[in-house]
Amino acid sequence: MVRGLPQLEASNITCTNCFTGKQHRNPIPKPSEWRASKVLELVHADICDPIQPISNSGKQYFLSFIDDYNRKSWVYLLLEKLEALDFFKSYKKLVKRKLKHPSNAYE
């Protein structure tokens, strides 16, 4: 023990950060039991919030697509979130065109 230090009293105040730090965490979910059986059957998409600094072309969002069947991913830069649907349509069109091409290596 150290001598000469003042005796401190225990505080009755508990902050929210202390409660949060001691909370039980749920286990990581198990992998999905269902997986896509063909390309474009299930596509995972995500739009990132505004990034800093913005790109040289002024784009501040990015949109990612991951095909569940083969886990190929595509990333598009966006000026606004409103562009997401148009980019999804062009992504879907591009993937379909690659699937129809005889020398495709997509699958």
N, C-alpha and C positions, 0 to 999 in steps of 0.2 A: 504494500500500500504506500501511497504517497502521503507524506505529512505536510500539513500547512494549507491544504486546499479547503475552501469553504464547503460545508455540507449542503447539497442541493436537494430540494423537495421535489417529489414526483408531481408532474402536471396532470390535472384532470381534463385538460383540453386535448381533444384528438382531432387532428385535421383530416380533411377528405383525402389528401394524398396518402396519408398513412393507411386509411381504409382501403384505398385502391390498390396499394402495393401488397396488401395482405389477402386480397381476394383470391378465391379459387379460380383457376383457369380451366375452361372446358378443354377436353382433349382435341387434338387435331383430327378433323373428320377423316373417315376412311375414304379411300379412292372410290370414285363413282362405280357403281355396278354395271351401268350401261355406257357403252361407247358407240360412237357412230360406226356404221358398217360401210359407208361410202363417203366420198368427198362431198363437201357442202351440206351434208345431212345435219350437222351441228357445228356452228361457228361461234366461238367465244369472241366478244368484242369489248373494247374498253377505250374510253376517251380520257386522256390525262388533262388535269386542270391547267390553267395558263402556266407556261414554263418561263423561267427567267434565267438568263436573258432570252429575248425572242430571237428567232433565226434571222439571218441576213436578209431573207426575203419577207420578213415581217410576220412569219407564222408563229403562233404561240400555243397551239394545241397539237397533240398527236393522237392518232387513232390506230389501234392495233387490232388485227384479226388473227385468230389462231384456229385452224381447222382441226376439229377433234379427231378426225380419222387418221391423219398422218402427222399432226402437230406442226405443220408448216405455218410460219407466221409472216405477216405482212404489216408494215407500218407506213402510215401516211401522215404528212404534216398538214395541218389545217389552219386557216386564218380565223374561222369561227366554227363553233359547234354545229351550226346549221348545215355545214357542208357534209356532215357525217353520212346522211342517207345517200347523197350523190356518190360519195366515195365507196360506200358499200355496194351500190349498184355496179360501179365500174370494177370493183374487186370481183364480184360474182361473175360478171361478164368475162373478165380476164381468165379466171379459173376455168370456166366452162369452155372457153376457146382453147386453153391449153389441154384440156381433157380430150377434145375432139381431134387435136393435131396428132397425126400418126407417129411422130417421133417424140412425143412428150415424155418427160421423165418425172411427171408430177406424182404419179401413184407409186 
